[in-house]
Amino acid sequence: MLVERIFKLISVALATYNGEKYVEKQVRSILDQTIPPDEIIISDDNSQDRTLKIIEKLGDPRIKLIKNNDNIGYTQNFKQAISSTKGDWIFLADQDDIWLPNKVEKMMTVIKSNKCDLLCSNFSLIDKNGEEISKTENFFINSYVRKAKAGVNKVTFSRVVLGNVLQGCTYCFSKEVGNKFLEINNSDVIHDWQLMLIASYMGNVLFYNEPLIKYRLHDANSVGIGKKGDHLNIDFKKPKTRPTMVSFFEDFGEHVKVPFIKMFIIKLAYYLRIPYAVAAFHIPI
């Protein structure tokens, strides 16, 4: 028996771009949930392959397709999808993963029990052919995920300031978090990190340590999990006089009230390039 439906409307925001190889399996895995979403907003970033035809052929009334005439990039593409959702709760989805059938049901149950504002889940890895990748020690999976206890774990703002710790394709967040994200006009910082920073500062963010999606690794991943050894090929560019994250936090501070001292410390850390060193060299923290 399914748990009772606890929210008026559940949305999925999915961004696509030349995703013909995998998008049908992903969308079907979302449509076939034990608690299905009410709508799937798909924002397509001017795909030049069969992605649009595949989505349209599915013919499900829950799918609402937005077609970009120009390429706006994945961060803005996700923002466009989120801005078109109507749900009380919004799930993010990548075009090439596969959701387990009870993902929505399990995450809604955790949200109800713990009253959080943003919830992430764990994931398993699959290759381009959908085969499970069992030897994950060869990949850089964040130390937070590797060290997390079973069940539900707290994600703090102070940890997220140093870098995102969880995969955006596992996120579910409240409409309030989504609305605040839409207020901040910044396209330099990836959308999921922005959402995590907003939710962890304003409310309660949790990580549910159970794999609820199959995260696909392939040659065309826009962002994602790298292999060990990738950091040896870092392209060291001349640093900006004004770090990108300093500009972001100034935008952030206009919409989310942050005390002066805390904001000063955050900006100082970025001027000293501390978070960049943590990310570039995969320093466990």
Residue pairs with C-beta under 8 A, 6 or more apart in sequence:
2 34
2 35
2 105
3 35
3 105
3 108
3 109
5 35
6 108
6 112
7 87
7 88
7 89
7 108
8 88
9 38
9 39
9 86
9 87
9 88
9 89
10 35
10 37
10 38
10 39
10 87
10 88
10 89
10 91
10 104
10 108
11 37
11 38
11 39
11 40
11 41
11 85
11 86
11 87
11 89
11 90
11 91
12 30
12 37
12 39
12 40
12 41
12 90
12 91
12 92
12 93
13 41
13 43
13 78
13 81
13 82
13 84
13 85
13 90
13 91
13 92
13 93
14 26
14 27
14 30
14 40
14 41
14 42
14 43
14 81
14 92
14 93
14 94
14 95
15 42
15 43
15 44
15 45
15 74
15 77
15 78
15 81
15 94
15 95
16 23
16 42
16 43
16 44
16 45
16 47
16 51
16 55
16 95
17 44
17 45
17 46
17 47
17 51
17 71
17 74
17 77
17 95
17 222
18 47
18 48
18 49
18 51
18 220
19 47
19 49
19 51
19 95
19 96
20 47
20 49
20 50
20 51
20 54
21 96
21 128
22 95
22 96
22 97
22 216
23 51
23 54
23 55
23 95
23 96
24 54
24 55
24 58
25 98
25 130
26 93
26 94
26 95
26 96
26 97
26 98
26 99
27 40
27 42
27 55
27 58
27 63
28 58
29 98
29 99
29 100
29 101
30 36
30 37
30 40
30 93
30 99
31 37
31 40
31 58
31 60
31 62
32 101
33 99
33 101
33 102
33 103
33 104
33 105
34 101
34 102
34 104
34 105
35 104
35 105
35 108
36 62
36 104
37 62
37 87
37 91
37 104
38 62
38 86
38 87
39 62
39 63
39 64
39 85
39 86
39 87
40 60
40 62
40 63
40 64
40 93
41 64
41 66
41 81
41 82
41 84
41 85
42 55
42 63
42 64
42 65
42 66
42 81
43 66
43 68
43 77
43 78
43 80
43 81
43 84
44 51
44 52
44 55
44 65
44 66
44 67
44 68
44 77
45 68
45 71
45 72
45 73
45 74
45 77
46 67
46 68
46 69
46 70
46 71
51 95
52 65
52 67
55 63
55 65
56 65
64 84
66 80
66 81
66 84
68 77
68 80
72 80
73 187
74 191
74 222
74 223
75 187
75 189
75 190
75 191
76 187
78 92
78 168
78 191
78 192
79 181
79 182
79 187
79 191
82 90
82 178
82 181
82 182
82 191
83 182
85 175
85 178
87 175
88 174
88 175
89 108
89 111
89 172
89 173
89 174
89 175
90 172
90 173
90 174
90 175
90 178
91 104
91 107
91 171
91 172
92 168
92 169
92 170
92 171
92 172
92 192
93 99
93 169
94 168
94 169
96 216
96 218
96 220
96 221
97 123
97 169
97 213
97 214
97 215
97 216
98 126
98 130
98 213
98 214
98 216
99 212
99 213
99 214
100 211
100 212
100 213
100 214
102 212
103 121
103 212
103 213
106 121
106 208
106 210
106 212
107 119
107 121
107 172
107 208
107 212
108 172
110 116
110 119
110 152
110 206
110 208
111 119
111 172
114 152
114 204
114 206
115 204
116 203
116 204
116 205
116 206
117 173
117 174
117 176
117 177
117 199
117 202
117 203
117 204
117 205
118 171
118 172
118 173
118 174
118 177
118 195
118 196
118 199
118 200
118 203
118 204
118 205
118 206
119 171
119 172
119 173
119 205
119 206
119 207
119 208
120 155
120 166
120 167
120 170
120 171
120 172
120 205
120 206
120 207
120 208
121 170
121 207
121 208
121 209
121 210
121 211
121 212
121 213
122 145
122 148
122 170
122 207
122 208
122 209
122 210
122 211
122 212
123 167
123 169
123 170
123 211
123 212
123 213
123 214
123 215
124 132
124 133
124 211
124 213
124 214
124 215
125 132
125 133
125 136
125 139
125 214
125 215
125 217
125 225
126 132
126 133
126 214
126 215
126 216
126 217
127 133
127 216
127 217
127 218
128 216
128 217
128 218
128 219
130 214
130 216
132 214
133 139
133 217
138 227
138 228
139 217
139 225
139 226
139 227
139 228
140 225
140 226
140 227
140 228
140 230
140 282
141 225
142 165
142 166
143 284
143 285
144 155
144 159
144 165
144 166
144 207
145 165
145 166
145 207
145 209
148 207
148 209
149 209
150 209
151 208
151 209
152 206
152 207
152 208
152 209
153 206
153 207
153 208
153 209
154 204
154 205
154 206
154 207
155 165
155 166
155 196
155 200
155 205
155 206
155 207
156 200
156 205
157 197
157 200
157 201
159 165
159 285
160 193
160 196
160 197
160 200
160 205
161 197
161 266
161 269
161 275
162 269
162 274
162 275
162 278
162 285
163 193
163 275
163 278
163 279
164 190
164 192
164 193
164 196
165 196
165 207
166 196
166 207
167 192
167 215
167 224
167 225
168 190
168 191
168 192
168 193
168 195
169 213
169 215
170 212
170 213
171 192
171 195
171 196
173 195
173 199
174 199
174 203
176 202
177 195
177 198
177 199
177 202
177 203
178 195
180 198
180 202
180 255
180 256
181 191
181 194
181 195
181 198
183 255
184 194
184 198
184 248
184 251
184 252
184 254
184 255
185 251
186 194
186 247
186 248
186 251
188 244
188 247
188 248
189 244
189 245
189 248
190 223
194 248
196 205
197 252
198 252
198 256
199 205
201 256
201 258
202 256
215 224
215 225
217 224
217 225
231 280
231 281
231 282
234 280
239 273
243 270
243 271
243 273
243 276
245 270
245 275
246 267
246 270
246 271
249 258
249 263
249 266
249 267
249 270
252 258
253 263
258 266
269 275
270 276
277 283
278 285
